Amino acid sequence: MNNTTLSTILRVVCLALIASIAVNVSAYETKQCSIDLREKLWRYNLTYALEVALSYSELQKIKNVSDQLKDDDFSQSVWNVLEWVDNNIQYDYEKRNLSAPEFEYIYSNGELIDIKVVSGVNNTYQTPYETIKKGKGVCRDYAILTAGLLLAMNYSPRYIFDINFENTNEGHLAAGVKINDSYFILDQHLPVYDLGRYYSSWMDDGRTIKNCTIYEVSKTNSFAKVRKVRLIDGEEFKKNAYKIDQDDLKRISNDLLNLFAHSCNLTPDRDLKDFGKWHYRNQYEFAKKWTIKYDQSFYHEIFHKPFISYVFRDITESEKYEDVMGDIKKSNRIWIESDLQDRFICIYLYLAKFKQTASVHKP
């Protein structure tokens, strides 16, 4: 997937589990019942699934992965987890098309003694470890894996967003974090979204968020502690959209310039920003300008450091920028500028090879 050129990020909505199970579980917890509902239903019920799949014992199974992704900076850890999930987990279209589970409730003398799954038995919640081993899952599996990797790093609590859309019975799950009292959503692929941009991304895909129940999931020494935090509607989503300003663009340009100059042994050259205004034939053996675009949703001031690192790695390591790297390798001067065009952050790389004995002649 070319994240830098997509106008929207592809996410697939998984069919929601039938609503009746949540209602029935709530009812049985207050009635006479001789079975362990969590043990019976965690594969099919969201709250129980979060308690079991994100329990201490399950988190220990993925600690080797989480340890590799953890950074001293929390925002970088969050970015690392989502990027890893994006690169390593595929969407399970076969599972998406499974029928929703249906249940048979067995009573004796008015007491619930058993629950049997009579159809849709394979349409289950996966543990984070299972999703990693399979290398695939649907939205709820992505969400639990993402939250699990962060909990395994001892970042607790984490959040699960249970999303409903207008004019459809389909639902969607995504993981979330809270930084400086603001929620951010991690949904299968980069970028990390603020609420407003996440709402807009679904609008671009033809869906409107109606509301969302936010679950807080805390790590314990046993089963995860799960509680409903709040219900937010689409209007609240829309209020929280970050606006990139000129200070952000200047910071992006400066930090990328410093990183490229240091890592690629290039000398910053401010004169290169006047590319085309005067002749370079006496000063440079080679000169080239590249324009690289990223959707604005990739940038938020809280995730500035991960964004800079991501852009650098994207340009220097990905196959789609082999020609850019070829020009970088034959250059010894660089300058970087950034601006906004439509919905994109445009990063301009000015590259040149300076003649060591050249004299400058400006017209």
Short mmCIF file of the C-alpha atoms (twelve columns), coordinates in Angstrom:
data_MODEL
# 
_entry.id   MODEL 
# 
loop_
_atom_site.group_PDB 
_atom_site.id 
_atom_site.type_symbol 
_atom_site.label_atom_id 
_atom_site.label_alt_id 
_atom_site.label_comp_id 
_atom_site.label_asym_id 
_atom_site.label_seq_id 
_atom_site.Cartn_x 
_atom_site.Cartn_y 
_atom_site.Cartn_z 
_atom_site.pdbx_PDB_model_num 
ATOM 1   C CA . MET A 1   0.000   0.000   0.000   1 
ATOM 2   C CA . ASN A 2   1.313   3.446   -0.912  1 
ATOM 3   C CA . ASN A 3   0.325   5.439   2.135   1 
ATOM 4   C CA . THR A 4   1.769   8.667   0.768   1 
ATOM 5   C CA . THR A 5   -0.517  8.893   -2.232  1 
ATOM 6   C CA . LEU A 6   -3.789  7.408   -1.069  1 
ATOM 7   C CA . SER A 7   -6.489  10.039  -0.553  1 
ATOM 8   C CA . THR A 8   -8.212  7.716   1.887   1 
ATOM 9   C CA . ILE A 9   -7.068  4.757   3.930   1 
ATOM 10  C CA . LEU A 10  -8.797  1.484   3.118   1 
ATOM 11  C CA . ARG A 11  -10.488 -0.051  6.091   1 
ATOM 12  C CA . VAL A 12  -12.991 -2.838  5.943   1 
ATOM 13  C CA . VAL A 13  -16.027 -2.823  8.177   1 
ATOM 14  C CA . CYS A 14  -16.648 -6.172  9.819   1 
ATOM 15  C CA . LEU A 15  -20.175 -7.312  10.496  1 
ATOM 16  C CA . ALA A 16  -21.206 -6.562  14.036  1 
ATOM 17  C CA . LEU A 17  -21.968 -9.468  16.314  1 
ATOM 18  C CA . ILE A 18  -25.687 -9.874  16.832  1 
ATOM 19  C CA . ALA A 19  -26.928 -7.362  19.364  1 
ATOM 20  C CA . SER A 20  -28.978 -9.899  21.301  1 
ATOM 21  C CA . ILE A 21  -25.936 -11.508 22.924  1 
ATOM 22  C CA . ALA A 22  -24.971 -8.326  24.771  1 
ATOM 23  C CA . VAL A 23  -28.537 -7.921  26.028  1 
ATOM 24  C CA . ASN A 24  -28.793 -11.534 27.101  1 
ATOM 25  C CA . VAL A 25  -25.450 -11.519 28.899  1 
ATOM 26  C CA . SER A 26  -26.483 -8.439  30.847  1 
ATOM 27  C CA . ALA A 27  -29.751 -10.092 31.821  1 
ATOM 28  C CA . TYR A 28  -28.189 -13.410 32.894  1 
ATOM 29  C CA . GLU A 29  -25.622 -11.738 35.105  1 
ATOM 30  C CA . THR A 30  -28.471 -10.647 37.375  1 
ATOM 31  C CA . LYS A 31  -30.396 -13.939 37.260  1 
ATOM 32  C CA . GLN A 32  -29.783 -17.400 38.636  1 
ATOM 33  C CA . CYS A 33  -26.980 -18.922 36.600  1 
ATOM 34  C CA . SER A 34  -24.748 -21.906 37.334  1 
ATOM 35  C CA . ILE A 35  -22.212 -21.397 34.535  1 
ATOM 36  C CA . ASP A 36  -19.257 -19.085 34.064  1 
ATOM 37  C CA . LEU A 37  -20.566 -16.687 31.429  1 
ATOM 38  C CA . ARG A 38  -17.128 -15.297 30.691  1 
ATOM 39  C CA . GLU A 39  -15.705 -18.750 30.061  1 
ATOM 40  C CA . LYS A 40  -18.645 -19.660 27.836  1 
ATOM 41  C CA . LEU A 41  -18.996 -16.450 25.869  1 
ATOM 42  C CA . TRP A 42  -15.674 -14.627 25.656  1 
ATOM 43  C CA . ARG A 43  -15.155 -15.734 22.070  1 
ATOM 44  C CA . TYR A 44  -18.396 -13.960 21.108  1 
ATOM 45  C CA . ASN A 45  -18.965 -11.086 23.539  1 
ATOM 46  C CA . LEU A 46  -16.911 -7.892  23.417  1 
ATOM 47  C CA . THR A 47  -16.536 -7.202  27.137  1 
ATOM 48  C CA . TYR A 48  -15.627 -10.787 27.988  1 
ATOM 49  C CA . ALA A 49  -13.306 -10.951 24.977  1 
ATOM 50  C CA . LEU A 50  -11.402 -7.893  26.177  1 
ATOM 51  C CA . GLU A 51  -11.111 -9.321  29.687  1 
ATOM 52  C CA . VAL A 52  -9.731  -12.660 28.474  1 
ATOM 53  C CA . ALA A 53  -7.803  -11.761 25.299  1 
ATOM 54  C CA . LEU A 54  -6.046  -8.899  27.091  1 
ATOM 55  C CA . SER A 55  -5.436  -10.782 30.328  1 
ATOM 56  C CA . TYR A 56  -1.962  -10.895 31.845  1 
ATOM 57  C CA . SER A 57  -1.284  -14.434 30.620  1 
ATOM 58  C CA . GLU A 58  -2.230  -13.537 27.031  1 
ATOM 59  C CA . LEU A 59  -0.156  -10.354 27.066  1 
ATOM 60  C CA . GLN A 60  2.884   -12.353 28.142  1 
ATOM 61  C CA . LYS A 61  2.601   -14.360 24.909  1 
ATOM 62  C CA . ILE A 62  3.204   -11.233 22.774  1 
ATOM 63  C CA . LYS A 63  5.810   -9.555  24.957  1 
ATOM 64  C CA . ASN A 64  8.649   -10.466 22.598  1 
ATOM 65  C CA . VAL A 65  6.962   -8.423  19.853  1 
ATOM 66  C CA . SER A 66  5.955   -5.526  22.107  1 
ATOM 67  C CA . ASP A 67  9.482   -5.240  23.523  1 
ATOM 68  C CA . GLN A 68  10.880  -4.782  20.007  1 
ATOM 69  C CA . LEU A 69  8.376   -2.014  19.275  1 
ATOM 70  C CA . LYS A 70  8.615   -0.072  22.527  1 
ATOM 71  C CA . ASP A 71  10.390  3.282   22.471  1 
ATOM 72  C CA . ASP A 72  11.295  5.670   25.281  1 
ATOM 73  C CA . ASP A 73  8.832   8.108   23.719  1 
ATOM 74  C CA . PHE A 74  5.193   7.017   24.076  1 
ATOM 75  C CA . SER A 75  4.057   8.602   20.809  1 
ATOM 76  C CA . GLN A 76  6.801   6.727   18.969  1 
ATOM 77  C CA . SER A 77  5.725   3.453   20.615  1 
ATOM 78  C CA . VAL A 78  2.153   4.051   19.462  1 
ATOM 79  C CA . TRP A 79  3.310   4.762   15.904  1 
ATOM 80  C CA . ASN A 80  5.599   1.706   15.928  1 
ATOM 81  C CA . VAL A 81  2.745   -0.584  16.975  1 
ATOM 82  C CA . LEU A 82  0.345   0.657   14.307  1 
ATOM 83  C CA . GLU A 83  3.005   0.537   11.604  1 
ATOM 84  C CA . TRP A 84  3.935   -3.021  12.613  1 
ATOM 85  C CA . VAL A 85  0.298   -4.136  12.562  1 
ATOM 86  C CA . ASP A 86  -0.156  -2.448  9.181   1 
ATOM 87  C CA . ASN A 87  2.846   -4.286  7.740   1 
ATOM 88  C CA . ASN A 88  2.297   -7.706  9.296   1 
ATOM 89  C CA . ILE A 89  -1.441  -8.406  9.567   1 
ATOM 90  C CA . GLN A 90  -3.727  -8.967  6.583   1 
ATOM 91  C CA . TYR A 91  -7.480  -8.498  6.525   1 
ATOM 92  C CA . ASP A 92  -9.363  -11.813 6.752   1 
ATOM 93  C CA . TYR A 93  -12.076 -11.521 4.098   1 
ATOM 94  C CA . GLU A 94  -13.165 -15.128 4.587   1 
ATOM 95  C CA . LYS A 95  -13.834 -14.527 8.273   1 
ATOM 96  C CA . ARG A 96  -15.688 -11.318 7.483   1 
ATOM 97  C CA . ASN A 97  -18.189 -13.289 5.426   1 
ATOM 98  C CA . LEU A 98  -18.967 -15.816 8.166   1 
ATOM 99  C CA . SER A 99  -22.479 -15.752 9.550   1 
ATOM 100 C CA . ALA A 100 -23.049 -14.078 12.899  1 
ATOM 101 C CA . PRO A 101 -23.162 -16.504 15.843  1 
ATOM 102 C CA . GLU A 102 -26.491 -17.684 17.225  1 
ATOM 103 C CA . PHE A 103 -27.008 -19.318 20.595  1 
ATOM 104 C CA . GLU A 104 -29.177 -21.860 22.361  1 
ATOM 105 C CA . TYR A 105 -29.823 -21.176 26.049  1 
ATOM 106 C CA . ILE A 106 -30.432 -24.284 28.141  1 
ATOM 107 C CA . TYR A 107 -32.382 -24.070 31.414  1 
ATOM 108 C CA . SER A 108 -33.200 -26.420 34.258  1 
ATOM 109 C CA . ASN A 109 -35.833 -25.400 36.796  1 
ATOM 110 C CA . GLY A 110 -35.513 -21.780 35.690  1 
ATOM 111 C CA . GLU A 111 -31.744 -21.781 36.035  1 
ATOM 112 C CA . LEU A 112 -29.434 -21.231 33.080  1 
ATOM 113 C CA . ILE A 113 -27.154 -24.270 32.974  1 
ATOM 114 C CA . ASP A 114 -25.550 -24.050 29.531  1 
ATOM 115 C CA . ILE A 115 -25.182 -21.972 26.373  1 
ATOM 116 C CA . LYS A 116 -24.452 -23.602 23.023  1 
ATOM 117 C CA . VAL A 117 -23.377 -21.938 19.814  1 
ATOM 118 C CA . VAL A 118 -25.675 -23.321 17.124  1 
ATOM 119 C CA . SER A 119 -24.333 -21.380 14.112  1 
ATOM 120 C CA . GLY A 120 -21.483 -19.001 13.287  1 
ATOM 121 C CA . VAL A 121 -19.241 -20.927 15.663  1 
ATOM 122 C CA . ASN A 122 -16.043 -19.804 13.898  1 
ATOM 123 C CA . ASN A 123 -16.946 -16.101 13.925  1 
ATOM 124 C CA . THR A 124 -14.984 -15.436 17.089  1 
ATOM 125 C CA . TYR A 125 -12.733 -12.938 18.806  1 
ATOM 126 C CA . GLN A 126 -9.048  -13.831 18.542  1 
ATOM 127 C CA . THR A 127 -6.369  -13.242 21.146  1 
ATOM 128 C CA . PRO A 128 -3.450  -10.996 20.110  1 
ATOM 129 C CA . TYR A 129 -1.178  -14.043 19.949  1 
ATOM 130 C CA . GLU A 130 -3.598  -15.894 17.675  1 
ATOM 131 C CA . THR A 131 -3.823  -12.912 15.313  1 
ATOM 132 C CA . ILE A 132 -0.028  -12.696 15.106  1 
ATOM 133 C CA . LYS A 133 0.284   -16.427 14.457  1 
ATOM 134 C CA . LYS A 134 -2.432  -16.402 11.791  1 
ATOM 135 C CA . GLY A 135 -1.200  -13.155 10.291  1 
ATOM 136 C CA . LYS A 136 -4.770  -12.067 9.654   1 
ATOM 137 C CA . GLY A 137 -7.982  -10.970 11.308  1 
ATOM 138 C CA . VAL A 138 -10.998 -8.681  11.063  1 
ATOM 139 C CA . CYS A 139 -11.449 -5.273  12.663  1 
ATOM 140 C CA . ARG A 140 -12.044 -6.579  16.181  1 
ATOM 141 C CA . ASP A 141 -8.903  -8.718  15.965  1 
ATOM 142 C CA . TYR A 142 -6.834  -5.750  14.782  1 
ATOM 143 C CA . ALA A 143 -8.201  -3.644  17.636  1 
ATOM 144 C CA . ILE A 144 -7.466  -6.229  20.325  1 
ATOM 145 C CA . LEU A 145 -3.973  -6.895  18.953  1 
ATOM 146 C CA . THR A 146 -3.137  -3.181  18.815  1 
ATOM 147 C CA . ALA A 147 -4.386  -2.558  22.344  1 
ATOM 148 C CA . GLY A 148 -2.625  -5.715  23.522  1 
ATOM 149 C CA . LEU A 149 0.780   -4.694  22.200  1 
ATOM 150 C CA . LEU A 150 0.528   -1.376  24.040  1 
ATOM 151 C CA . LEU A 151 -0.713  -2.987  27.251  1 
ATOM 152 C CA . ALA A 152 2.163   -5.490  27.050  1 
ATOM 153 C CA . MET A 153 4.490   -2.448  27.113  1 
ATOM 154 C CA . ASN A 154 2.823   -1.509  30.432  1 
ATOM 155 C CA . TYR A 155 1.010   1.439   28.868  1 
ATOM 156 C CA . SER A 156 -2.272  1.156   30.729  1 
ATOM 157 C CA . PRO A 157 -5.118  1.859   30.310  1 
ATOM 158 C CA . ARG A 158 -5.782  1.605   26.566  1 
ATOM 159 C CA . TYR A 159 -9.081  2.090   24.787  1 
ATOM 160 C CA . ILE A 160 -11.403 0.261   22.414  1 
ATOM 161 C CA . PHE A 161 -13.796 2.244   20.214  1 
ATOM 162 C CA . ASP A 162 -17.052 0.437   19.373  1 
ATOM 163 C CA . ILE A 163 -18.379 2.443   16.429  1 
ATOM 164 C CA . ASN A 164 -21.874 2.631   14.922  1 
ATOM 165 C CA . PHE A 165 -22.660 4.200   11.542  1 
ATOM 166 C CA . GLU A 166 -25.698 5.974   10.202  1 
ATOM 167 C CA . ASN A 167 -28.202 3.930   8.155   1 
ATOM 168 C CA . THR A 168 -26.613 0.521   8.694   1 
ATOM 169 C CA . ASN A 169 -26.494 -2.274  11.262  1 
ATOM 170 C CA . GLU A 170 -22.808 -2.855  10.618  1 
ATOM 171 C CA . GLY A 171 -20.353 -1.832  13.296  1 
ATOM 172 C CA . HIS A 172 -16.613 -1.391  13.621  1 
ATOM 173 C CA . LEU A 173 -13.954 -1.722  16.328  1 
ATOM 174 C CA . ALA A 174 -10.690 0.190   16.604  1 
ATOM 175 C CA . ALA A 175 -8.056  0.695   19.284  1 
ATOM 176 C CA . GLY A 176 -7.318  4.045   20.887  1 
ATOM 177 C CA . VAL A 177 -4.956  5.951   23.144  1 
ATOM 178 C CA . LYS A 178 -5.392  9.101   25.185  1 
ATOM 179 C CA . ILE A 179 -2.662  11.751  25.242  1 
ATOM 180 C CA . ASN A 180 -3.023  15.142  26.928  1 
ATOM 181 C CA . ASP A 181 -6.771  14.505  27.381  1 
ATOM 182 C CA . SER A 182 -7.241  13.869  23.649  1 
ATOM 183 C CA . TYR A 183 -8.200  10.546  22.093  1 
ATOM 184 C CA . PHE A 184 -6.361  9.128   19.084  1 
ATOM 185 C CA . ILE A 185 -7.529  6.144   17.060  1 
ATOM 186 C CA . LEU A 186 -5.368  3.304   15.749  1 
ATOM 187 C CA . ASP A 187 -7.321  1.522   13.043  1 
ATOM 188 C CA . GLN A 188 -5.436  -1.211  11.161  1 
ATOM 189 C CA . HIS A 189 -3.282  1.141   9.049   1 
ATOM 190 C CA . LEU A 190 -1.288  4.324   9.480   1 
ATOM 191 C CA . PRO A 191 -1.868  7.132   10.276  1 
ATOM 192 C CA . VAL A 192 -2.737  7.592   13.930  1 
ATOM 193 C CA . TYR A 193 -5.957  9.629   13.720  1 
ATOM 194 C CA . ASP A 194 -7.348  12.360  15.919  1 
ATOM 195 C CA . LEU A 195 -11.139 12.095  16.237  1 
ATOM 196 C CA . GLY A 196 -11.967 14.786  13.700  1 
ATOM 197 C CA . ARG A 197 -9.780  13.404  10.943  1 
ATOM 198 C CA . TYR A 198 -11.007 9.887   11.695  1 
ATOM 199 C CA . TYR A 199 -14.587 11.068  11.211  1 
ATOM 200 C CA . SER A 200 -13.608 12.688  7.902   1 
ATOM 201 C CA . SER A 201 -11.809 9.544   6.709   1 
ATOM 202 C CA . TRP A 202 -15.017 7.557   7.080   1 
ATOM 203 C CA . MET A 203 -16.941 10.293  5.283   1 
ATOM 204 C CA . ASP A 204 -14.469 9.909   2.423   1 
ATOM 205 C CA . ASP A 205 -15.270 6.178   2.398   1 
ATOM 206 C CA . GLY A 206 -18.998 6.896   2.191   1 
ATOM 207 C CA . ARG A 207 -19.920 6.281   5.841   1 
ATOM 208 C CA . THR A 208 -20.999 8.605   8.629   1 
ATOM 209 C CA . ILE A 209 -20.180 7.823   12.250  1 
ATOM 210 C CA . LYS A 210 -23.353 7.944   14.331  1 
ATOM 211 C CA . ASN A 211 -21.864 7.316   17.748  1 
ATOM 212 C CA . CYS A 212 -19.189 5.365   19.555  1 
ATOM 213 C CA . THR A 213 -18.918 3.613   22.902  1 
ATOM 214 C CA . ILE A 214 -15.434 3.941   24.401  1 
ATOM 215 C CA . TYR A 215 -14.173 1.087   26.568  1 
ATOM 216 C CA . GLU A 216 -11.238 1.562   28.922  1 
ATOM 217 C CA . VAL A 217 -9.061  -1.530  29.267  1 
ATOM 218 C CA . SER A 218 -6.572  -1.731  32.146  1 
ATOM 219 C CA . LYS A 219 -3.839  -4.293  32.670  1 
ATOM 220 C CA . THR A 220 -3.979  -6.374  35.858  1 
ATOM 221 C CA . ASN A 221 -2.265  -9.513  37.138  1 
ATOM 222 C CA . SER A 222 -5.239  -11.566 35.981  1 
ATOM 223 C CA . PHE A 223 -8.114  -10.732 33.630  1 
ATOM 224 C CA . ALA A 224 -8.077  -7.244  32.122  1 
ATOM 225 C CA . LYS A 225 -10.314 -4.701  33.814  1 
ATOM 226 C CA . VAL A 226 -12.886 -3.343  31.355  1 
ATOM 227 C CA . ARG A 227 -15.309 -0.504  31.845  1 
ATOM 228 C CA . LYS A 228 -17.429 1.674   29.599  1 
ATOM 229 C CA . VAL A 229 -16.068 5.206   29.752  1 
ATOM 230 C CA . ARG A 230 -18.530 7.188   27.684  1 
ATOM 231 C CA . LEU A 231 -20.668 7.406   24.573  1 
ATOM 232 C CA . ILE A 232 -19.751 10.110  22.050  1 
ATOM 233 C CA . ASP A 233 -21.657 11.150  18.944  1 
ATOM 234 C CA . GLY A 234 -20.492 12.226  15.504  1 
ATOM 235 C CA . GLU A 235 -20.597 15.906  16.411  1 
ATOM 236 C CA . GLU A 236 -18.027 15.376  19.156  1 
ATOM 237 C CA . PHE A 237 -15.774 13.567  16.686  1 
ATOM 238 C CA . LYS A 238 -15.883 16.539  14.322  1 
ATOM 239 C CA . LYS A 239 -14.835 19.016  17.016  1 
ATOM 240 C CA . ASN A 240 -11.412 17.416  17.415  1 
ATOM 241 C CA . ALA A 241 -9.569  17.876  14.108  1 
ATOM 242 C CA . TYR A 242 -6.007  19.174  14.171  1 
ATOM 243 C CA . LYS A 243 -5.129  22.095  11.895  1 
ATOM 244 C CA . ILE A 244 -1.561  22.211  10.568  1 
ATOM 245 C CA . ASP A 245 -0.112  25.743  10.676  1 
ATOM 246 C CA . GLN A 246 3.013   27.462  9.410   1 
ATOM 247 C CA . ASP A 247 4.909   26.730  12.627  1 
ATOM 248 C CA . ASP A 248 4.264   23.015  12.084  1 
ATOM 249 C CA . LEU A 249 5.506   23.235  8.490   1 
ATOM 250 C CA . LYS A 250 8.644   25.087  9.541   1 
ATOM 251 C CA . ARG A 251 9.320   22.496  12.223  1 
ATOM 252 C CA . ILE A 252 8.805   19.650  9.731   1 
ATOM 253 C CA . SER A 253 11.207  21.256  7.247   1 
ATOM 254 C CA . ASN A 254 13.905  22.018  9.811   1 
ATOM 255 C CA . ASP A 255 13.857  18.603  11.488  1 
ATOM 256 C CA . LEU A 256 13.841  16.703  8.196   1 
ATOM 257 C CA . LEU A 257 16.684  18.887  6.926   1 
ATOM 258 C CA . ASN A 258 18.775  18.171  10.006  1 
ATOM 259 C CA . LEU A 259 18.043  14.439  9.842   1 
ATOM 260 C CA . PHE A 260 18.899  14.093  6.143   1 
ATOM 261 C CA . ALA A 261 21.980  16.280  6.458   1 
ATOM 262 C CA . HIS A 262 23.334  14.290  9.414   1 
ATOM 263 C CA . SER A 263 22.385  10.808  8.195   1 
ATOM 264 C CA . CYS A 264 23.294  11.246  4.507   1 
ATOM 265 C CA . ASN A 265 26.379  13.446  4.928   1 
ATOM 266 C CA . LEU A 266 24.805  16.431  3.142   1 
ATOM 267 C CA . THR A 267 25.419  20.132  3.711   1 
ATOM 268 C CA . PRO A 268 22.348  22.356  4.126   1 
ATOM 269 C CA . ASP A 269 22.300  24.988  1.364   1 
ATOM 270 C CA . ARG A 270 19.634  27.687  1.643   1 
ATOM 271 C CA . ASP A 271 20.388  28.947  -1.875  1 
ATOM 272 C CA . LEU A 272 18.783  25.803  -3.276  1 
ATOM 273 C CA . LYS A 273 15.322  27.057  -2.343  1 
ATOM 274 C CA . ASP A 274 15.731  29.657  -5.115  1 
ATOM 275 C CA . PHE A 275 15.882  26.796  -7.561  1 
ATOM 276 C CA . GLY A 276 15.276  28.123  -11.080 1 
ATOM 277 C CA . LYS A 277 15.711  31.809  -10.248 1 
ATOM 278 C CA . TRP A 278 19.341  31.870  -11.326 1 
ATOM 279 C CA . HIS A 279 21.760  29.625  -13.210 1 
ATOM 280 C CA . TYR A 280 23.617  26.820  -11.450 1 
ATOM 281 C CA . ARG A 281 25.956  25.645  -14.184 1 
ATOM 282 C CA . ASN A 282 28.995  27.358  -12.634 1 
ATOM 283 C CA . GLN A 283 28.129  26.366  -9.085  1 
ATOM 284 C CA . TYR A 284 26.660  22.852  -9.272  1 
ATOM 285 C CA . GLU A 285 27.475  19.742  -11.256 1 
ATOM 286 C CA . PHE A 286 23.961  18.427  -10.587 1 
ATOM 287 C CA . ALA A 287 20.687  19.841  -9.219  1 
ATOM 288 C CA . LYS A 288 17.238  18.262  -8.741  1 
ATOM 289 C CA . LYS A 289 13.977  19.041  -6.961  1 
ATOM 290 C CA . TRP A 290 11.670  16.301  -5.672  1 
ATOM 291 C CA . THR A 291 8.121   16.749  -4.326  1 
ATOM 292 C CA . ILE A 292 6.849   14.105  -1.911  1 
ATOM 293 C CA . LYS A 293 3.303   14.157  -0.556  1 
ATOM 294 C CA . TYR A 294 1.674   12.816  2.590   1 
ATOM 295 C CA . ASP A 295 -1.954  13.091  3.575   1 
ATOM 296 C CA . GLN A 296 -2.387  15.779  6.247   1 
ATOM 297 C CA . SER A 297 -3.889  13.142  8.553   1 
ATOM 298 C CA . PHE A 298 -0.367  11.744  8.989   1 
ATOM 299 C CA . TYR A 299 0.681   14.794  10.993  1 
ATOM 300 C CA . HIS A 300 -0.243  15.969  14.466  1 
ATOM 301 C CA . GLU A 301 2.043   17.966  16.724  1 
ATOM 302 C CA . ILE A 302 1.894   15.201  19.343  1 
ATOM 303 C CA . PHE A 303 3.196   12.734  16.745  1 
ATOM 304 C CA . HIS A 304 5.795   15.061  15.241  1 
ATOM 305 C CA . LYS A 305 8.792   12.894  16.118  1 
ATOM 306 C CA . PRO A 306 7.283   9.650   14.744  1 
ATOM 307 C CA . PHE A 307 6.192   11.464  11.573  1 
ATOM 308 C CA . ILE A 308 9.703   12.789  10.917  1 
ATOM 309 C CA . SER A 309 11.177  9.338   11.465  1 
ATOM 310 C CA . TYR A 310 8.545   7.754   9.232   1 
ATOM 311 C CA . VAL A 311 9.138   10.186  6.356   1 
ATOM 312 C CA . PHE A 312 12.903  9.680   6.535   1 
ATOM 313 C CA . ARG A 313 12.569  5.885   6.501   1 
ATOM 314 C CA . ASP A 314 9.930   6.018   3.792   1 
ATOM 315 C CA . ILE A 315 12.190  8.026   1.481   1 
ATOM 316 C CA . THR A 316 15.451  6.229   2.250   1 
ATOM 317 C CA . GLU A 317 14.182  2.636   2.470   1 
ATOM 318 C CA . SER A 318 11.097  2.130   0.277   1 
ATOM 319 C CA . GLU A 319 11.335  0.962   -3.313  1 
ATOM 320 C CA . LYS A 320 9.057   3.707   -4.614  1 
ATOM 321 C CA . TYR A 321 11.700  6.315   -3.797  1 
ATOM 322 C CA . GLU A 322 14.718  4.536   -5.288  1 
ATOM 323 C CA . ASP A 323 15.235  7.391   -7.781  1 
ATOM 324 C CA . VAL A 324 15.165  9.948   -4.966  1 
ATOM 325 C CA . MET A 325 17.765  7.974   -3.031  1 
ATOM 326 C CA . GLY A 326 19.870  7.753   -6.172  1 
ATOM 327 C CA . ASP A 327 19.928  11.544  -6.364  1 
ATOM 328 C CA . ILE A 328 20.640  11.842  -2.630  1 
ATOM 329 C CA . LYS A 329 23.669  9.552   -2.983  1 
ATOM 330 C CA . LYS A 330 25.201  11.680  -5.729  1 
ATOM 331 C CA . SER A 331 24.508  14.971  -3.930  1 
ATOM 332 C CA . ASN A 332 26.452  16.843  -1.285  1 
ATOM 333 C CA . ARG A 333 23.986  19.722  -0.723  1 
ATOM 334 C CA . ILE A 334 20.357  19.702  0.414   1 
ATOM 335 C CA . TRP A 335 17.536  22.017  1.336   1 
ATOM 336 C CA . ILE A 336 13.987  21.147  2.433   1 
ATOM 337 C CA . GLU A 337 10.781  23.193  2.392   1 
ATOM 338 C CA . SER A 338 7.198   22.168  3.228   1 
ATOM 339 C CA . ASP A 339 3.742   23.531  2.507   1 
ATOM 340 C CA . LEU A 340 0.100   22.483  2.236   1 
ATOM 341 C CA . GLN A 341 -1.697  21.740  -1.017  1 
ATOM 342 C CA . ASP A 342 -5.311  20.617  -0.797  1 
ATOM 343 C CA . ARG A 343 -5.250  17.762  1.732   1 
ATOM 344 C CA . PHE A 344 -1.550  17.021  1.412   1 
ATOM 345 C CA . ILE A 345 1.658   18.015  3.141   1 
ATOM 346 C CA . CYS A 346 4.102   18.648  0.294   1 
ATOM 347 C CA . ILE A 347 7.761   18.131  1.164   1 
ATOM 348 C CA . TYR A 348 10.220  19.627  -1.328  1 
ATOM 349 C CA . LEU A 349 13.689  18.086  -1.438  1 
ATOM 350 C CA . TYR A 350 16.266  20.259  -3.210  1 
ATOM 351 C CA . LEU A 351 19.371  18.222  -3.983  1 
ATOM 352 C CA . ALA A 352 22.626  19.267  -5.658  1 
ATOM 353 C CA . LYS A 353 26.288  18.469  -6.028  1 
ATOM 354 C CA . PHE A 354 28.354  21.554  -5.358  1 
ATOM 355 C CA . LYS A 355 31.515  22.213  -7.340  1 
ATOM 356 C CA . GLN A 356 34.228  22.671  -4.752  1 
ATOM 357 C CA . THR A 357 36.114  25.277  -6.817  1 
ATOM 358 C CA . ALA A 358 33.053  27.002  -8.275  1 
ATOM 359 C CA . SER A 359 32.443  30.705  -8.117  1 
ATOM 360 C CA . VAL A 360 28.906  32.009  -7.806  1 
ATOM 361 C CA . HIS A 361 27.534  34.269  -10.541 1 
ATOM 362 C CA . LYS A 362 24.004  35.424  -9.965  1 
ATOM 363 C CA . PRO A 363 22.325  37.303  -12.838 1 
# 
